Amino acid sequence: MDIHQNVSLKLYSTMRLGGNAAYLVNVVDRNEVNQAIKWADDHHLPAIMIGIGSNIIWSDKGYPGLVIVDKILGFEKFDEDQENVYLTISSGEDWDSVVARSVADNLTGIEALSLIPGTAGATPVQNVGAYGQQISETLVSVECYDHQTKQFMAMPNTDCNFSYRSSRFKTTDKGRFFITGMTLHLRRANPEPPFYPSVKSYFDSNKIVSYTPQVLRDAVINIRSAKMPDPKQVANNGSFFVNPLVDEGQLTDLLNKYPSITYWSQNDGKYKLSAAWLVEQAGFKDFHDPETGMATWPAQALVFVNEHAQSTANLLSFRQKVVSKVQQMFDINLQQEPEIIDTPIITESSLLSNT
């Protein structure tokens, strides 16, 4: 393996901030993942596996171990019958390309997840979701290296502990598994209403009444493109906060004070609030902060943009301004979506993974 030393991590996060990695290596297959982790173990170093860094932000201290950059490619399709299709996808595949290929075959199940930046292996970690679909609804199993048993395994959906924007890979077993692939179950069929409110509004305004996977993908691409910047052009990590969940009592209190608050009812009796609405009402719509060099995207206040920030500390300072104001106004503690990779303890047991 070609292991590089003292590598700047700014180009390994779409926010383009952070220090240096002590070591960095690209991997193109499972065997190289195994070798890389063994090398880190042998040198008593932590390790982390990443894709393009669309959902991570590096500490200014950098990373004192081995950064494993996922370049594992592979896409296989198995038709069980005329309707049911299984896709086996390697973790380093560009996610939107995966969606495009599935839609080209008229498969439904992930077309609403179009234009989400990053690699396929990142989607189970966050239980990525958008516009009424989430990856846990189609995922059959995750292929991963278990650092505890030192073996590769196939983890079924039911063992992933999926919840809203979360999984065991992000919580209880964070650091234990290195994701190398996954299998999805899609259907050769058309998506059916009801659709997510913004998608329905797009269909109504464009007088679209016939729905196919391609029609839904095109709608989502148009909606996202209108309000989300391309991370290749503008330094950002997409939505910076998840939509908070509240119970009926909290919602009632908020509606009494803010009748126009945006919310959606959930199947479990909870209510999801629009984090973007909260941030806008707190005064951060199209906000440009000369003190930190950070800003919010004009078309979507939930997106933090690095205009001329010099450090992750600048980003954290800006984040605190937003969080504090929302907490003060609404008594809601916003939870950020991208993960900040802080300096880990350098022991074998502290190995991290985040595709």
Phi, psi and chi 1 to 4 in degrees:
 res  aa     phi    psi   chi1   chi2   chi3   chi4
   1 MET       -  145.1  -67.1 -176.7  -58.7      -
   2 ASP   -95.7   91.8 -172.0   11.6      -      -
   3 ILE   -93.4  122.8  -62.5  177.9      -      -
   4 HIS   -95.7  151.9  -56.0  -85.6      -      -
   5 GLN  -113.8  148.2  -64.0 -173.6   49.0      -
   6 ASN    51.7   60.3 -161.0   31.0      -      -
   7 VAL  -101.3  130.8  178.5      -      -      -
   8 SER   -63.4  134.7  172.6      -      -      -
   9 LEU   -95.8    1.2  -70.3  168.0      -      -
  10 LYS   -62.0  -30.4  -69.5 -176.2  178.5  180.0
  11 LEU   -88.6    3.2  -64.8 -179.2      -      -
  12 TYR  -112.6   24.3  -66.3   89.6      -      -
  13 SER  -149.8  134.4  165.9      -      -      -
  14 THR   -71.4   -7.0   54.1      -      -      -
  15 MET   -84.6  -15.8 -169.9   61.9   84.4      -
  16 ARG    58.9   47.2  -61.1 -177.9 -163.4  131.4
  17 LEU  -133.6  162.1  -65.7  172.1      -      -
  18 GLY   122.6  169.9      -      -      -      -
  19 GLY   -88.4 -147.3      -      -      -      -
  20 ASN  -107.2  153.5  -69.7   -2.8      -      -
  21 ALA   -91.5  136.5      -      -      -      -
  22 ALA   -60.8  -41.7      -      -      -      -
  23 TYR  -143.0  149.4  -58.0   95.1      -      -
  24 LEU  -146.9  140.2 -177.0  142.4      -      -
  25 VAL  -144.3  144.5   65.0      -      -      -
  26 ASN   -93.7  138.4  -65.4  -52.6      -      -
  27 VAL  -122.2  142.5  -64.3      -      -      -
  28 VAL  -120.3   -3.7  -62.1      -      -      -
  29 ASP  -156.2  173.5   57.2   38.3      -      -
  30 ARG   -61.5  -37.9  -66.6 -165.9  -22.9  166.1
  31 ASN   -61.2  -39.2 -176.2   52.0      -      -
  32 GLU   -69.8  -31.5  -70.1 -170.6   -9.1      -
  33 VAL   -61.5  -47.1  172.2      -      -      -
  34 ASN   -58.9  -46.0 -164.1    2.3      -      -
  35 GLN   -62.1  -43.3  -68.7  178.3   37.3      -
  36 ALA   -64.0  -44.4      -      -      -      -
  37 ILE   -66.0  -39.8  -63.4  171.0      -      -
  38 LYS   -62.6  -40.2 -174.6  178.2 -175.4  -56.4
  39 TRP   -61.5  -44.2 -176.0   91.4      -      -
  40 ALA   -62.8  -43.3      -      -      -      -
  41 ASP   -60.4  -45.6  -77.1   -7.0      -      -
  42 ASP   -62.5  -28.6  -70.0  -14.9      -      -
  43 HIS  -100.2    9.8  -69.5   79.2      -      -
  44 HIS    54.4   45.6  -55.6  -73.3      -      -
  45 LEU  -118.1  148.3  -67.1  170.7      -      -
  46 PRO   -72.7  160.0   29.1  -34.9      -      -
  47 ALA  -141.1  151.6      -      -      -      -
  48 ILE  -142.8  139.6 -178.3  171.3      -      -
  49 MET  -109.0  130.7 -166.4  157.3  104.3      -
  50 ILE  -129.6  163.2   67.2  166.8      -      -
  51 GLY   -98.9 -110.8      -      -      -      -
  52 ILE   -97.0   -1.6   66.9  169.7      -      -
  53 GLY    77.8   29.2      -      -      -      -
  54 SER   -76.5  -14.2   58.9      -      -      -
  55 ASN  -127.9   20.7 -154.4   49.1      -      -
  56 ILE  -131.2  153.3   59.1  174.1      -      -
  57 ILE  -131.9  130.7  -58.7  161.2      -      -
  58 TRP   -86.3  145.3  -60.0  102.3      -      -
  59 SER   -65.2  153.2  161.4      -      -      -
  60 ASP   -63.5  -22.0  -71.9  -34.5      -      -
  61 LYS   -76.5   -9.9  -63.9  177.2 -177.5  177.9
  62 GLY    80.5 -156.6      -      -      -      -
  63 TYR  -131.0  120.4 -169.3   78.9      -      -
  64 PRO   -86.2   14.1   33.5  -36.6      -      -
  65 GLY  -128.2 -142.1      -      -      -      -
  66 LEU  -106.3  121.0  176.5   64.1      -      -
  67 VAL   -93.4  119.4  173.9      -      -      -
  68 ILE  -101.5  115.1  -56.2  169.2      -      -
  69 VAL   -93.4  119.9 -177.3      -      -      -
  70 ASP   -77.7  113.6 -172.8   -5.0      -      -
  71 LYS  -122.4   25.6  -57.4  -75.0 -174.1  179.4
  72 ILE   -79.9  118.6  -53.7  172.2      -      -
  73 LEU  -111.9  148.2  -58.4 -179.6      -      -
  74 GLY   167.9  137.1      -      -      -      -
  75 PHE  -149.4  112.0 -174.6  101.1      -      -
  76 GLU  -126.2  143.6  -63.4 -179.2    4.2      -
  77 LYS  -122.8  133.4 -179.9  167.7   68.7   73.3
  78 PHE  -126.6  119.6  169.2   71.6      -      -
  79 ASP   -89.9  109.7  -68.5   59.6      -      -
  80 GLU   -71.0  -40.4 -177.9 -179.1   55.6      -
  81 ASP  -157.9 -164.5   51.4   39.1      -      -
  82 GLN   -67.3  -22.8  -71.0 -173.8  -17.9      -
  83 GLU  -104.6  -44.6  179.3 -179.7   -6.2      -
  84 ASN   -91.8  126.6  -63.1  -76.1      -      -
  85 VAL  -131.5  139.6  178.5      -      -      -
  86 TYR  -115.0  131.0  -68.2   85.2      -      -
  87 LEU  -110.7  129.6  -59.5 -178.2      -      -
  88 THR  -109.6  117.4  -61.6      -      -      -
  89 ILE  -122.9  131.5  -54.0  153.8      -      -
  90 SER   -76.1  152.6  -66.2      -      -      -
  91 SER   -66.2  -25.9   52.8      -      -      -
  92 GLY   -86.9   -0.8      -      -      -      -
  93 GLU   -65.5  139.9  -72.5  -77.5  -11.2      -
  94 ASP   -63.4  125.2  174.6   75.1      -      -
  95 TRP   -61.9  -45.8  173.9 -111.6      -      -
  96 ASP   -65.3  -30.1 -170.3   56.8      -      -
  97 SER   -66.9  -36.0  -64.2      -      -      -
  98 VAL   -61.6  -46.4  169.0      -      -      -
  99 VAL   -61.5  -44.1  177.9      -      -      -
 100 ALA   -60.5  -41.8      -      -      -      -
 101 ARG   -67.9  -36.9  -68.6  176.0   72.2  172.0
 102 SER   -68.4  -40.8   73.1      -      -      -
 103 VAL   -66.9  -36.2  167.0      -      -      -
 104 ALA   -61.3  -24.2      -      -      -      -
 105 ASP   -97.2   13.6 -159.9   19.2      -      -
 106 ASN    60.7   38.0 -157.7   35.9      -      -
 107 LEU   -97.1  137.8  -60.1  177.0      -      -
 108 THR  -110.2  152.2 -173.6      -      -      -
 109 GLY   138.8  -30.6      -      -      -      -
 110 ILE  -131.8    6.1   57.2  174.1      -      -
 111 GLU   -65.0  -26.2   62.4  -88.6   40.4      -
 112 ALA   -74.9   -9.0      -      -      -      -
 113 LEU   -94.3   21.6  -53.6 -177.5      -      -
 114 SER   -66.3  150.0  -67.3      -      -      -
 115 LEU    66.0   13.9 -141.4   62.5      -      -
 116 ILE   -79.9  120.5  -66.5  176.6      -      -
 117 PRO   -71.9  153.0   26.5  -33.4      -      -
 118 GLY   122.3 -179.4      -      -      -      -
 119 THR   -97.6  162.9   51.9      -      -      -
 120 ALA   -60.8  -36.6      -      -      -      -
 121 GLY   -64.7  -17.4      -      -      -      -
 122 ALA   -79.6  -22.4      -      -      -      -
 123 THR   -64.5  -38.5   58.0      -      -      -
 124 PRO   -70.5  -29.7  -17.2   30.9      -      -
 125 VAL   -58.9  -48.5  177.4      -      -      -
 126 GLN   -92.0   -2.9  -65.1  -74.9  124.7      -
 127 ASN    46.5   60.7 -173.0   17.8      -      -
 128 VAL   -54.6  135.3  164.5      -      -      -
 129 GLY  -148.0  154.4      -      -      -      -
 130 ALA  -169.3  143.1      -      -      -      -
 131 TYR    52.1   40.4  -58.4  104.8      -      -
 132 GLY    93.6   -2.9      -      -      -      -
 133 GLN  -121.5  151.4  -68.3  179.4   -8.9      -
 134 GLN  -142.9  152.7   53.7 -173.7   -4.6      -
 135 ILE   -62.2  -30.0 -163.5   64.8      -      -
 136 SER   -64.0  -19.2   58.8      -      -      -
 137 GLU   -75.7  -21.2  -64.8  168.7  -12.2      -
 138 THR  -118.6  -12.9   58.3      -      -      -
 139 LEU   -74.0  129.0 -173.8  138.9      -      -
 140 VAL   -92.1  -48.0  176.3      -      -      -
 141 SER  -158.6  159.6   62.8      -      -      -
 142 VAL  -116.7  129.3  172.9      -      -      -
 143 GLU   -90.6  128.1  179.6 -167.6   79.8      -
 144 CYS  -152.6  158.8   51.7      -      -      -
 145 TYR   -93.3  123.0  179.4   84.8      -      -
 146 ASP   -91.3  109.3 -175.8  -13.7      -      -
 147 HIS   -68.8  -18.4 -173.8 -113.6      -      -
 148 GLN   -76.8  -42.2 -169.5  173.1   98.1      -
 149 THR   -95.9   -9.1   64.3      -      -      -
 150 LYS    62.5   36.0  -47.9  -68.3 -174.3 -173.8
 151 GLN  -139.8  155.5  -66.4 -179.9  -24.5      -
 152 PHE   -82.7  150.0  -77.2   94.6      -      -
 153 MET  -151.2  161.3   63.7  171.6  -68.4      -
 154 ALA  -107.3  115.9      -      -      -      -
 155 MET   -98.9  119.3 -177.6 -177.1  -62.0      -
 156 PRO   -68.4  157.6   24.6  -33.2      -      -
 157 ASN   -50.2  -43.6  179.4  -55.4      -      -
 158 THR   -65.1  -17.8   51.4      -      -      -
 159 ASP   -95.2   -1.5  -71.0  -10.6      -      -
 160 CYS   -84.8  -11.0  -65.7      -      -      -
 161 ASN    53.7   51.0  -63.1  -17.1      -      -
 162 PHE   -70.7  142.2  -73.9  121.8      -      -
 163 SER  -148.5 -173.6   60.2      -      -      -
 164 TYR   -59.9  112.6  176.3   63.9      -      -
 165 ARG    56.0   33.7  -60.5  -62.8  179.0  -90.3
 166 SER  -154.5  167.1 -171.4      -      -      -
 167 SER  -163.9  176.7   70.1      -      -      -
 168 ARG   -66.4  -24.4   68.8 -176.2  -67.2 -176.1
 169 PHE   -67.7  -22.4  -52.3  111.8      -      -
 170 LYS  -101.2  -19.2 -176.0  179.7  177.0 -178.3
 171 THR  -120.9  -96.3   54.0      -      -      -
 172 THR   -61.9  -32.4   55.0      -      -      -
 173 ASP  -117.8   30.2  -76.0  -55.8      -      -
 174 LYS   -59.3  124.4  179.4  179.7  176.2 -178.4
 175 GLY    98.4  -14.2      -      -      -      -
 176 ARG   -83.7  -35.4  176.5  176.7  169.2 -179.7
 177 PHE  -113.8  140.4  -59.0  100.3      -      -
 178 PHE  -112.3  108.8  -69.0   73.6      -      -
 179 ILE   -76.0  130.1  -64.3  173.4      -      -
 180 THR  -120.1   -8.2   54.6      -      -      -
 181 GLY   179.0  177.0      -      -      -      -
 182 MET  -161.0  160.0   61.9 -178.2  176.4      -
 183 THR  -118.8  133.1  -63.2      -      -      -
 184 LEU  -115.6  147.9  -56.3  178.9      -      -
 185 HIS  -110.7  111.0  175.1 -156.4      -      -
 186 LEU  -116.0  168.0  -55.2 -179.6      -      -
 187 ARG  -122.8  141.2  -66.0 -175.1  -53.6  112.6
 188 ARG   -84.6   89.7 -168.0  169.2  -79.4  113.6
 189 ALA  -162.1  178.6      -      -      -      -
 190 ASN  -100.5  145.2  -69.9  -33.3      -      -
 191 PRO   -66.2  149.9   25.0  -33.9      -      -
 192 GLU  -123.3  146.6  -61.8  177.6   -4.2      -
 193 PRO   -67.2  162.9   19.1  -25.1      -      -
 194 PRO   -77.7  147.1   28.4  -35.0      -      -
 195 PHE  -102.5  161.8  -65.4  108.3      -      -
 196 TYR   -56.4  143.4 -160.9   77.6      -      -
 197 PRO   -50.1  -45.5  -29.5   35.7      -      -
 198 SER   -69.1  -31.4   56.5      -      -      -
 199 VAL   -70.3  -44.4  172.6      -      -      -
 200 LYS   -59.7  -41.8 -177.3 -179.1 -175.8  -56.4
 201 SER   -62.5  -39.9  176.2      -      -      -
 202 TYR   -64.4  -45.0  178.2   89.6      -      -
 203 PHE   -61.3  -44.4  -74.9  158.3      -      -
 204 ASP   -63.5  -46.3  -69.7  -14.2      -      -
 205 SER   -68.3  -26.0   62.5      -      -      -
 206 ASN  -101.2    9.0  -72.3  -83.6      -      -
 207 LYS    53.8   42.8  -63.2 -179.5  172.0   56.3
 208 ILE   -95.2  122.3  -64.2  172.3      -      -
 209 VAL  -124.9   -6.8  -65.3      -      -      -
 210 SER  -110.4  123.9  179.8      -      -      -
 211 TYR  -114.7  127.4  -46.4  116.5      -      -
 212 THR  -130.8  165.9   66.8      -      -      -
 213 PRO   -55.0  -38.5  -29.8   37.7      -      -
 214 GLN   -68.2  -38.5 -173.0   64.1   58.8      -
 215 VAL   -62.8  -43.9  166.0      -      -      -
 216 LEU   -67.1  -41.3  179.1   51.9      -      -
 217 ARG   -60.7  -45.3  172.0  171.3  163.8   78.5
 218 ASP   -60.8  -40.4  -70.0  -16.6      -      -
 219 ALA   -62.8  -46.4      -      -      -      -
 220 VAL   -64.4  -41.0  168.6      -      -      -
 221 ILE   -61.0  -43.0  -72.6  174.3      -      -
 222 ASN   -66.0  -41.8  -82.6  -74.8      -      -
 223 ILE   -65.3  -48.0  -66.6  167.9      -      -
 224 ARG   -65.3  -42.5  -72.6 -174.3   65.0   90.8
 225 SER   -63.3  -30.6  -62.8      -      -      -
 226 ALA   -73.0  -23.2      -      -      -      -
 227 LYS  -126.8   -9.2   65.6  179.2 -175.8  178.2
 228 MET  -117.9  130.9  -54.4  -73.7  -80.9      -
 229 PRO   -76.4  150.7   28.0  -33.9      -      -
 230 ASP   -74.9  119.4 -177.5  -11.5      -      -
 231 PRO   -62.6  -17.7   21.1  -31.2      -      -
 232 LYS   -72.5  -24.8  -65.5  177.7 -177.7  177.8
 233 GLN  -103.3  -35.1  -53.7  -62.9  -34.0      -
 234 VAL  -128.6  126.0  179.2      -      -      -
 235 ALA   -68.2  112.8      -      -      -      -
 236 ASN  -163.6  165.4   77.1   95.5      -      -
 237 ASN  -114.8   24.8  -75.0  115.6      -      -
 238 GLY    72.8 -149.8      -      -      -      -
 239 SER   -62.2  125.6  -63.2      -      -      -
 240 PHE   -86.6  -24.8 -160.4   82.5      -      -
 241 PHE  -124.4  147.6  -60.9  111.2      -      -
 242 VAL   -83.7  154.7  -61.6      -      -      -
 243 ASN   -69.5  122.4  -69.0  -38.6      -      -
 244 PRO   -71.8  149.5   23.8  -31.7      -      -
 245 LEU  -105.8  136.3  -64.1  172.0      -      -
 246 VAL  -133.0  161.7  -61.9      -      -      -
 247 ASP   -89.7  178.0   58.3   30.6      -      -
 248 GLU   -63.3  -37.6 -173.5  173.2    0.3      -
 249 GLY   -63.6  -44.4      -      -      -      -
 250 GLN   -63.5  -41.3  -69.8  172.6  -73.4      -
 251 LEU   -63.4  -41.9  178.1   65.2      -      -
 252 THR   -60.4  -44.4  -60.5      -      -      -
 253 ASP   -60.9  -42.4  -69.1  -17.6      -      -
 254 LEU   -68.0  -40.1  -73.3  166.1      -      -
 255 LEU   -65.9  -32.2  -76.8  170.1      -      -
 256 ASN   -63.9  -32.9  -73.2  -24.6      -      -
 257 LYS   -95.4  -35.0 -167.9  171.8 -177.3  179.8
 258 TYR  -130.7   81.7  -55.8   98.8      -      -
 259 PRO   -59.5  -24.3  -21.9   33.2      -      -
 260 SER   -93.9    9.3   62.7      -      -      -
 261 ILE   -59.5  139.3 -168.0  169.2      -      -
 262 THR   -89.6  128.5  -57.6      -      -      -
 263 TYR  -152.9  162.7   67.9   93.4      -      -
 264 TRP  -135.9  136.4  -55.9  -86.2      -      -
 265 SER   -76.1  146.2   59.5      -      -      -
 266 GLN  -112.6  162.0  -54.9  -61.8  -69.6      -
 267 ASN   -65.7  -24.0  -67.0  -28.3      -      -
 268 ASP   -91.2   10.1   60.3   -1.2      -      -
 269 GLY    89.6   -5.3      -      -      -      -
 270 LYS   -85.2  172.4  -63.6  -88.5 -170.6 -179.4
 271 TYR  -130.0  132.8  -63.9   86.4      -      -
 272 LYS   -96.1  125.1 -176.8  166.5   62.8  175.1
 273 LEU   -93.8  151.5  -55.3 -178.9      -      -
 274 SER   -79.2  110.4  167.2      -      -      -
 275 ALA   -63.2  -33.6      -      -      -      -
 276 ALA   -63.0  -42.1      -      -      -      -
 277 TRP   -62.5  -42.9 -173.0   91.5      -      -
 278 LEU   -61.5  -44.7  -62.2  173.0      -      -
 279 VAL   -65.4  -41.1  172.0      -      -      -
 280 GLU   -63.0  -46.1  -75.7 -169.2   12.4      -
 281 GLN   -64.7  -24.9  -61.9  -55.3  -54.3      -
 282 ALA   -79.3   -0.8      -      -      -      -
 283 GLY    97.6   17.8      -      -      -      -
 284 PHE  -112.4   24.8  -68.3   96.8      -      -
 285 LYS   -74.9  126.3 -178.9  177.7  174.0   61.5
 286 ASP    47.6   49.3 -165.9   12.2      -      -
 287 PHE   -97.9  131.4 -174.0   87.9      -      -
 288 HIS  -121.0  119.0  -57.3  -97.7      -      -
 289 ASP  -103.2  103.9 -174.5   19.0      -      -
 290 PRO   -65.2  -23.5   24.3  -33.6      -      -
 291 GLU   -70.2  -38.4 -177.8 -179.7   -3.1      -
 292 THR  -108.8  -16.6   63.5      -      -      -
 293 GLY    81.2    9.5      -      -      -      -
 294 MET  -102.2  162.5  -65.3  -63.1  -58.6      -
 295 ALA  -153.2  168.8      -      -      -      -
 296 THR  -106.9  144.0   56.5      -      -      -
 297 TRP   -66.0  134.1 -170.8 -117.0      -      -
 298 PRO   -54.1  -37.4  -26.6   34.3      -      -
 299 ALA   -91.1   -7.3      -      -      -      -
 300 GLN  -157.0  103.5  173.4   53.3  -83.8      -
 301 ALA   -66.1  -15.1      -      -      -      -
 302 LEU   -76.7  -12.5 -149.6   52.6      -      -
 303 VAL   -97.3  118.2  176.4      -      -      -
 304 PHE   -86.5  132.4  -75.9    8.7      -      -
 305 VAL  -117.9  132.8  170.9      -      -      -
 306 ASN   -86.4   98.8  174.2    7.7      -      -
 307 GLU   -81.5  -51.6  -68.3 -170.3  -41.5      -
 308 HIS  -154.6   35.8   48.6   83.5      -      -
 309 ALA   -66.6  144.2      -      -      -      -
 310 GLN  -100.7  -13.9  -61.1  -60.7  -53.4      -
 311 SER  -156.7  163.0   66.0      -      -      -
 312 THR   -64.6  -29.0  -61.0      -      -      -
 313 ALA   -59.6  -37.4      -      -      -      -
 314 ASN   -62.0  -44.3  -69.2  148.0      -      -
 315 LEU   -61.2  -45.3  167.0   62.8      -      -
 316 LEU   -64.8  -35.2  -62.3 -178.1      -      -
 317 SER   -65.2  -42.6  177.5      -      -      -
 318 PHE   -66.2  -43.5 -178.1   67.6      -      -
 319 ARG   -55.0  -42.6  176.9 -163.6   66.2 -179.3
 320 GLN   -65.6  -35.5 -167.3   55.6   45.7      -
 321 LYS   -60.1  -44.7  -68.5 -178.8 -178.6 -176.8
 322 VAL   -69.5  -48.6  176.8      -      -      -
 323 VAL   -59.3  -44.3  169.1      -      -      -
 324 SER   -64.3  -40.9  -64.3      -      -      -
 325 LYS   -69.6  -40.6 -171.7   62.2  179.4  -63.4
 326 VAL   -65.8  -40.4  169.5      -      -      -
 327 GLN   -62.5  -42.6  176.7   73.8   44.5      -
 328 GLN   -64.4  -41.7  175.4 -170.9  -15.7      -
 329 MET   -80.7  -40.5  -70.9 -178.7   63.3      -
 330 PHE  -117.9   -5.4  -56.2  101.4      -      -
 331 ASP    57.4   38.8 -164.3   24.4      -      -
 332 ILE  -119.3  128.4  -64.3  -71.1      -      -
 333 ASN   -97.4  103.4 -176.0   26.5      -      -
 334 LEU   -66.3  138.1  -69.7  175.5      -      -
 335 GLN  -108.8  127.5  -59.8  -63.4  -43.6      -
 336 GLN   -76.2  152.1   72.8 -177.7   51.8      -
 337 GLU   -90.8  -51.9 -171.1  161.1  -11.1      -
 338 PRO   -67.0  146.6   22.8  -31.8      -      -
 339 GLU   -92.9  131.9  179.7 -176.6    5.6      -
 340 ILE   -90.7  118.4  -64.7  179.1      -      -
 341 ILE   -85.3  102.3  -51.2  -62.2      -      -
 342 ASP   -89.6  169.0 -151.1  -14.8      -      -
 343 THR   -65.4  119.2  -55.0      -      -      -
 344 PRO   -84.5  165.0   32.7  -34.0      -      -
 345 ILE   -72.7  134.0  -59.8  170.7      -      -
 346 ILE   -87.2   84.0  -53.9  177.1      -      -
 347 THR  -142.3  161.9   65.3      -      -      -
 348 GLU   -59.3  -37.7  -74.7 -171.6   24.2      -
 349 SER   -72.7   -9.0   62.2      -      -      -
 350 SER   -98.2   15.2   68.7      -      -      -
 351 LEU   -56.1  135.5  -81.9  158.0      -      -
 352 LEU  -114.2  153.5  -60.2  176.3      -      -
 353 SER  -140.2  136.0   66.8      -      -      -
 354 ASN  -158.8   94.1 -179.0   32.3      -      -
 355 THR   -64.0      -  -51.3      -      -      -
